[in-house]
Amino acid sequence: MSLTLYIVRHAKAEDRGAFMVDHDRQLTSDGIMAAARMGRYLHQQAISPDRIISSTAPRAKDTARMIAEQLGFDPEQIQLDERLFDGGPKAYLAAINALSGETKTAMVVGHNPDVSYLAEYLTHQNIGSMSKGEVVAVTFDNLTWAEVSGRTGSVAFQIGPKKINEQ
């Protein structure tokens, strides 16, 4: 049995203002468009996650929502996890390890550098710093979600909004 995890960095957000709380930053109009384009691209690739988990930060939630809408996934079913905002890669791994056995494909939407570290940890491949709105698809063979850990996955693809604009 194969599992697939789509790791997504939130799309472009507004710069942090002097009196702005980092958690509350919103997507820019470019970020909204990039997230929608990424969702449309994933839909064209016949990607249909069983579960989407997102950070509670508006920029991550809205990225998840834009992608979900393009995929035909009910945005109300997006699972929000506050640990993904500031919990580090371990928080992402905990959310992944807690997925149910019925889930075959999952998407997690969050923040750098955590998502980049997570992708590299799971695959032991050089992912680099994920760009805003980028998706890394990781596959796991003959594992349950609880068994997913370091070096257990393989990169199926890695693509960002700029690359889909070139296609």
C-alpha positions as CSV (number, residue, x, y, z in Angstrom):
1,M,0.0,0.0,0.0
2,S,1.2,3.5,-0.9
3,L,0.6,6.7,0.9
4,T,1.1,10.2,-0.6
5,L,1.7,13.4,1.3
6,Y,1.6,16.8,-0.3
7,I,3.6,19.4,1.6
8,V,2.6,22.9,0.8
9,R,4.3,26.2,1.7
10,H,1.7,29.0,2.0
11,A,1.5,31.4,-0.9
12,K,2.8,35.0,-0.9
13,A,1.7,37.0,2.2
14,E,1.8,40.6,3.1
15,D,5.0,41.9,4.7
16,R,5.1,42.1,8.5
17,G,4.2,45.6,9.6
18,A,5.7,47.2,12.7
19,F,2.5,46.6,14.8
20,M,1.4,43.4,13.0
21,V,1.3,40.1,14.7
22,D,3.1,37.5,12.4
23,H,0.4,34.9,12.9
24,D,-2.2,37.3,11.4
25,R,-0.6,38.1,8.1
26,Q,-2.9,37.7,5.1
27,L,-2.2,36.5,1.5
28,T,-1.5,39.2,-1.1
29,S,-3.6,39.3,-4.3
30,D,-0.6,37.7,-6.0
31,G,-0.6,35.0,-3.3
32,I,-4.3,34.3,-3.8
33,M,-3.9,33.9,-7.5
34,A,-0.8,31.7,-7.1
35,A,-2.6,29.4,-4.7
36,A,-5.6,29.1,-7.0
37,R,-3.3,28.4,-10.0
38,M,-1.5,25.7,-7.9
39,G,-4.8,24.2,-7.0
40,R,-5.9,24.1,-10.6
41,Y,-2.6,22.5,-11.6
42,L,-3.0,19.8,-8.9
43,H,-6.6,19.2,-10.1
44,Q,-5.3,18.7,-13.7
45,Q,-2.9,16.1,-12.3
46,A,-5.9,14.3,-10.8
47,I,-4.8,14.9,-7.3
48,S,-7.5,14.4,-4.7
49,P,-6.4,14.4,-1.1
50,D,-8.5,12.6,1.5
51,R,-7.5,15.1,4.2
52,I,-6.1,18.6,4.3
53,I,-4.4,19.9,7.4
54,S,-3.4,23.6,7.7
55,S,-1.8,26.0,10.1
56,T,-4.2,28.4,11.8
57,A,-2.4,31.4,10.4
58,P,-4.7,33.2,7.8
59,R,-2.0,33.0,5.0
60,A,-1.8,29.2,5.4
61,K,-5.6,28.7,5.9
62,D,-6.4,30.8,2.8
63,T,-3.8,28.9,0.7
64,A,-5.3,25.6,1.8
65,R,-8.8,27.0,1.1
66,M,-7.9,28.2,-2.4
67,I,-6.2,24.8,-3.3
68,A,-9.1,22.9,-1.8
69,E,-11.7,24.8,-3.8
70,Q,-9.8,24.0,-7.1
71,L,-9.6,20.3,-6.1
72,G,-13.3,20.0,-5.3
73,F,-12.4,19.4,-1.6
74,D,-14.9,20.9,0.8
75,P,-13.0,23.8,2.5
76,E,-15.1,23.3,5.6
77,Q,-13.4,19.9,6.0
78,I,-9.9,21.4,6.3
79,Q,-8.4,20.5,9.7
80,L,-6.8,23.4,11.4
81,D,-3.8,22.6,13.7
82,E,-2.5,25.5,15.7
83,R,0.8,23.6,16.4
84,L,1.7,24.0,12.7
85,F,2.2,27.8,13.1
86,D,5.2,27.7,15.5
87,G,5.7,24.1,16.5
88,G,8.6,23.2,14.2
89,P,8.9,20.1,12.0
90,K,8.0,17.8,14.9
91,A,4.5,19.3,15.0
92,Y,4.0,18.5,11.4
93,L,5.3,15.0,11.9
94,A,2.9,14.5,14.8
95,A,0.0,15.7,12.7
96,I,1.0,13.3,9.9
97,N,1.5,10.4,12.3
98,A,-2.0,10.9,13.7
99,L,-3.7,10.5,10.3
100,S,-6.2,7.6,10.2
101,G,-5.6,4.4,8.2
102,E,-8.5,5.4,5.9
103,T,-6.5,8.3,4.7
104,K,-4.4,7.4,1.6
105,T,-3.5,10.9,0.5
106,A,-3.0,13.9,2.7
107,M,-2.0,17.6,2.3
108,V,-0.3,19.7,4.9
109,V,-0.1,23.5,4.5
110,G,2.3,25.5,6.6
111,H,5.3,27.7,6.9
112,N,9.0,27.8,6.0
113,P,11.5,26.8,7.2
114,D,9.5,24.0,8.8
115,V,7.9,22.6,5.6
116,S,11.3,22.5,3.8
117,Y,12.9,20.8,6.8
118,L,10.1,18.3,6.9
119,A,10.3,17.4,3.3
120,E,14.1,16.9,3.6
121,Y,13.7,14.9,6.8
122,L,11.1,12.5,5.3
123,T,13.0,12.0,2.0
124,H,16.6,12.6,2.8
125,Q,16.8,14.5,-0.5
126,N,17.9,18.1,-1.1
127,I,14.7,20.0,-1.3
128,G,16.1,23.4,-0.7
129,S,14.1,26.3,0.7
130,M,10.6,25.8,-0.7
131,S,9.3,28.9,-2.5
132,K,6.0,30.5,-1.6
133,G,3.1,28.3,-2.8
134,E,5.4,25.4,-3.7
135,V,4.3,21.8,-3.3
136,V,6.4,18.7,-2.6
137,A,4.7,15.4,-3.1
138,V,6.2,12.6,-1.0
139,T,5.2,8.9,-1.3
140,F,5.6,6.2,1.3
141,D,5.5,2.5,0.4
142,N,4.2,-0.2,2.7
143,L,3.9,2.1,5.7
144,T,1.1,3.4,7.9
145,W,1.0,7.1,8.7
146,A,2.1,6.3,12.3
147,E,5.3,4.7,10.8
148,V,6.2,7.7,8.6
149,S,9.5,9.1,9.8
150,G,12.9,10.2,8.6
151,R,14.1,8.7,5.3
152,T,10.9,6.7,4.8
153,G,9.6,8.7,1.8
154,S,10.5,9.5,-1.8
155,V,9.9,12.7,-3.7
156,A,7.3,12.2,-6.4
157,F,7.5,15.8,-7.7
158,Q,8.3,19.3,-6.5
159,I,6.7,22.3,-8.2
160,G,6.1,25.9,-7.5
161,P,3.8,28.6,-9.0
162,K,6.5,30.0,-11.2
163,K,7.1,26.6,-12.8
164,I,3.5,26.0,-13.6
165,N,3.3,29.4,-15.2
166,E,6.1,28.3,-17.6
167,Q,4.1,25.2,-18.6
